[in-house]
Amino acid sequence: MENDIKIFDDIRPYEANEMRQAFDELLADRHFNAVMKGFVPWLPKAVRNGALRLAFTGVKTPLDFQKRFMKPVVKHIIRKHTDGCTFDDSRLRAANEAPSGAVGGAFTFISNHRDIVLDSAFLDVMLVEAGYPTTVEIGIGNNLLIYPWIERLVRMNKAFIVRRGLSLRETLEASQHMSSYIHYAVTSKHENIWIAQREGRAKDSSDQTQEAVLKMLAMGGTVIGDSVADSLRELNIVPLTISYEYDPCDYLKAQEFQQKRDNPAFKKSKQDDLDNMRTGILGYKGRVAYRCAEPVNAWLDELEALPKNEFFAALARRIYQAIHRRYVLYPGNYVAADLLSGTPEFASHYTAADRERFEAYLQQQLSKITLPQKDEPFLRERMLTMYANPLRNQLAAQ
């Protein structure tokens, strides 16, 4: 196993025997110390780092690190910046007791993408508190690893690196490499995986599973000659739905819609990515819900006879429909749909107070946009569409 894992040294999370050195390098990093000083400016560096070293005592694995350092941070975010986070794994537990249950006791969660940082972080806490033996390894784009300390921190936190911005040939090679690692993590390390169903977040909250993601996952089967269905079976894929009552990045997404409308060549800067990460973490999210569907292994054989392209198209459709059916819808979703249509079609799902609260929230978020040629009607329509789409998609899936 030690020799096998060396193949993935360029992308994998740290192993237990690498954690101490990574932690020491983190504490020695100038940018990391500047960030930590921002949290506790009254503490001298020596005292601050000494306290972190003391807290690191007994941390031997990335899972230890998550439980010691990350879980308290994420639980603080849930307490301060949400109205609670719930987790429904009843379908997963039911399937896991049946013959079609987990392969090797590990799962590959594939979900809609709501937040750059918190999608998997909230899931980690939910899994630990629900009694699962481990959390998830996650893919994170190297475009977000702006500083060396960020890469060290995420690899200590069970992240593997997704290489972006490559040529077509390099992308194919990187996808094969990453897929092989994911299969290795599930089948040999018995680790769970979390991966978004598409590259990047759906700016309009209309979540669709990209066939390219599924094709990538199928590339790395551990048994030569396996069919694509067999390759995917060993990953034990579980569709997962993440529902936010309020998306703190909604105004940033709307702003980006206008920037791209006004300038088709517009691209976000590294600072824009950092602003999105910070806003997503510290912004108010209202109620948050995670809902698991049954693993795709329960019905994958229904698609196996299809030609390969039809197989991936049908699989993508079944996965995103499973995700859509399990949205938890909030009053704002129904209000947004009615405001867009100009009808009271969904008025039975909200009160006058609910509508007033949502409209006040919408105006508050719109006021944060400071574009020089601000097109408020366009921005308002974009934000309303973000909140209406989960409802529209759920109705279509049903």
C-alpha positions, -999 to +999 in steps of 0.1 A: +000+000+000+029+024+008+043+019-027+008+023-043+001+056-026+034+071-038+019+072-072-005+099-059+020+120-040+013+150-062-024+152-054-033+132-023-040+143+013-012+139+038-007+106+055-003+101+092+035+101+091+035+135+073+012+154+096+038+167+120+061+182+094+031+198+076+020+213+108+054+227+116+057+242+081+022+257+085+033+275+117+065+288+100+045+303+071+045+341+071+011+344+054-005+319+077+007+338+107-007+370+093-041+353+090-039+339+125-029+374+139-061+387+123-081+363+145-063+370+178-043+403+173-037+406+210-017+374+213+021+375+205+032+351+177+052+329+201+022+325+225-002+319+196+019+292+180+027+277+213-010+272+220-015+257+186+014+233+192-001+222+225-035+217+208-018+195+182-005+171+208-020+137+201-030+145+165-017+117+144-040+115+114-060+139+092-091+126+108-076+135+143-069+169+129-104+174+116-119+163+150-095+185+170-093+216+150-119+217+122-150+202+139-151+229+166-146+256+139-174+242+117-198+238+147-191+274+156-200+285+120-232+264+122-242+280+155-233+316+145-241+317+108-270+293+103-303+285+120-293+248+122-280+221+100-298+188+097-288+154+081-311+127+068-293+095+059-323+072+064-322+060+027-284+054+029-287+034+061-315+013+047-296+005+016-264-003+035-282-031+053-292-047+020-271-067-005-268-035-027-252-016+002-217-002+006-187-016-012-159-018+014-179+003+038-171+036+020-192+060-001-187+085-028-211+114-021-219+134-053-239+165-046-250+199-058-225+226-049-236+254-027-204+266-009-167+264-019-156+255+017-186+244+037-204+218+015-179+191+026-171+207+060-207+205+072-210+170+058-179+160+079-196+171+111-229+155+102-211+121+095-191+122+127-222+131+148-243+104+131-217+078+141-199+071+108-163+059+113-148+086+091-154+118+072-149+126+035-119+133+013-126+161-011-113+174-044-103+211-044-092+230-074-056+242-075-069+276-086-081+281-050-047+272-035-035+308-037-008+304-010+013+275+000-002+275+035-037+270+020-025+238+002-009+225+034-040+232+054-064+215+030-042+185+025-040+181+063-078+183+061-082+153+038-083+172+005-068+160-028-058+184-055-078+189-088-056+204-114-073+232-135-063+252-165-046+224-184-044+216-221-068+189-235-041+162-233-030+172-198-067+174-186-072+138-198-041+126-180-050+145-148-085+131-149-073+096-152-048+102-123-075+117-101-100+090-109-074+063-100-068+080-067-105+082-059-109+045-065-078+038-045-091+059-016-125+041-016-113+006-021-079+005-004-080+033+022-118+028+029-123+065+028-155+084+019-152+109-010-172+140-016-173+155-051-195+182-067-217+170-095-202+197-118-171+218-120-179+250-101-211+262-085-243+266-106-246+304-104-284+302-109-288+272-085-301+250-113-281+219-104-273+194-132-249+165-130-222+168-157-216+136-177-179+146-177-177+141-139-192+106-142-169+097-170-139+109-149-151+087-120-154+057-143-119+060-157-100+046-127-116+012-119-092-011-100-099-042-121-087-042-157-115-050-181-143-038-159-173-022-176-180+014-168-209+003-146-186-021-127-160+007-123-187+030-108-201+003-086-169+000-066-173+037-057-207+032-042-220+066-053-246+083-032-265+114-045-266+140-018-288+172-018-276+203+000-303+229+007-297+265+020-325+288+030-303+318+021-271+318+000-248+344+014-230+346-020-262+352-040-254+389-046-218+380-057-232+355-082-257+380-095-229+406-098-209+381-118-239+375-141-239+413-149-201+415-153-202+386-178-232+401-196-215+434-200-181+420-208-181+384-221-144+381-215-147+389-178-130+364-155-129+364-117-097+373-100-080+354-072-093+381-048-128+374-061-124+337-052-112+347-017-142+371-013-165+343-023-149+319+002-150+344+030-186+355+023-197+319+021-182+310+054-192+341+074-225+350+057-260+341+071-274+309+056-306+304+075-316+267+077-293+242+061-303+206+052-284+176+039-304+147+024-290+114+011-306+093-017-301+056-019-268+046-035-269+043-073-258+006-070-294-001-061-305+006-097-273+009-118-279-025-135-310-010-151-288+012-172-259-012-179-271-025-213-272+011-228-245+022-252-218+041-233-229+077-242-265+069-235-254+052-202-237+083-190-265+106-201-291+084-183-270+081-152-264+119-150-302+124-153-310+098-126-285+114-102-296+150-106-333+140-104-325+122-071-308+154-059-337+176-071-364+154-054-347+158-020-344+196-019-357+210+013-378+240+001-382+271+022-407+300+020-383+321+000-382+295-028-419+298-032-420+336-028-392+339-055-412+318-080-443+339-074-424+372-077-410+361-110-443+349-125-464+377-110-489+352-098-499+338-063-494+302-075-475+291-045-490+315-019-503+286+002-466+278+011-458+311+027-473+338+049-474+376+044-446+378+070-425+352+051-429+373+019-420+405+036-390+389+052-377+375+019-382+408+000-363+427+027-335+401+026-334+405-012-331+442-011-304+440+016-283+417-006-289+439-038-276+469-018-242+452-014-236+453-051-215+483-061-210+480-098-206+513-116-233+505-141-256+486-117-286+471-135-309+465-105-339+449-124-315+424-141-297+417-108-330+412-090-343+388-116-310+368-114-313+365-076-350+356-077-341+329-103-315+314-080-342+309-053-369+298-077-349+271-095-348+245-067-386+246-066-389+244-104-364+215-106-381+196-078-415+199-095-399+187-128-382+157-110-415+146-094 
